Amino acid sequence: MITSCRILPTLIAVALSVLTKLTGAPASQAPLAARTNVVFILADDLGINDLACYGRRDHRTPHLDRLAREGARFTAAYCGQPICSPSRAAIMTGKHPARLHLTTYLPGRPDCASQKLLHPVIRQELPLSERTLAEHFRDAGYATACIGKWHLGGRGFLPTDQGFEVYHPGQANTKPSETEGGKGEYDLTTQAAKFIEANRSRPFFLYLAHNSPHIPYAAKTNLVAKNTGAFEPVYAALIETLDDTVGRLMARLDALGLATNTIVVFTSDNGGLHVPEGGHARITHNTPFRAGKGFLYEGGLRIPLMVRWPGRITPGRVVDEPVLNTGWLPTLLELAGLPVPNDLDGVSFAGTLTGKRRAKARRFYWHFPHYTNQGSRPAGAVRDGDWKLIEYYEDGRVELFNLARDQGETRDLAARQPRRVARLRKALAAWRETIGAQTNAVNPGFEADRYRPLYVDFDVSRFDPLKATAPDRKRIQTWRKGMNAVLSTAPKAKP
């Protein structure tokens, strides 16, 4: 069911006046009806190489390929965290998950005997004190809707408490049929189209957060049969369904005459899941990038990103400049001609999108003090130009990679570059202190014999699903059983 509340024009005017006084910047003077609309489509666990326009030859994505042709496609777009809730918080607030103390999925993974360190106690919601993208747009007179996955808090912290006038969560898992896919994709798309049609005469901000292709998943049998030659036929069918729904929404914008005045963003919350999980023997691969969801390697951090804005973004642009999804709040507000707060971690890349200016070179930081179901351990990372350093919090071990020469992060250069390591390590530590990042405590219940099989005997980050042999697959299945066994004996996480 859709829930909604409407803001009266008088309240809109008051809100704009207050916003102007608080920020010291004038609100857009353009008439409401003439302002730019925003459709932000977020996939769930979609990998950097899961679309045909990114080189995935065994996946059919004609509508998303068209979106890339008609706009800009980024090759080095990064998520704020390689896991769902914190990455979504980064998009919504323009702030680092570490600053928000919301650094892993909600409610979080329980502490296990296999951990050397304990997880920090994170927030269980996006704080109401943080102003979201929806609140900024709503206060500027936009209609706002969250359709799909929220995952940033329950009662009292729902989208309708965070600036969204309309909220339709839909269902994360559905039975595939003639009219529906396996992840509720068509229902979400139908509700999104209804919202657009209802607000065609006023500016709107639509946040369409699909549950696809997150596990567990299923797809239409005819599409599975159609994709029998794919790396994972059900996954490929799922991607084709997601692509179809995006095509339908784009067609609706065209039919309503709204395409030229609407920014369409398509991206993912984090990298693709490269290890077997949830009963799926195969899911996807991020080759040539290392690892996937849950890891600070490129396979976990790099995400697909395409943006279309007819007349403003040159069609067919390929952008190699790195961007981070903490930059969405300032970027979209700038593009819409609205005031941009000055207390953000995110930096606008509006000039990069429109080609009007290049962003200044800067470092990108991550702080992920958690163990994950995918096999990663607490760590932090910094990217500085072509160089990337990863620091592991268990023992202070570091790795250094040159991404320009080694995009797969196969050659650790830390021993050869001690000065660079020292400089980047110092910068990472200073950044953590500046943003008030939470740290880990030693786990008094640590058991070495449970740790060793999961983190020492087998390096799951080096498992490549695309190139895996039969023995490799047998070993990863054994590893998965071990991880599941450890989790099954752990106490449930306390909110």
Disulfide bonds with the S-S distance in Angstrom:
none
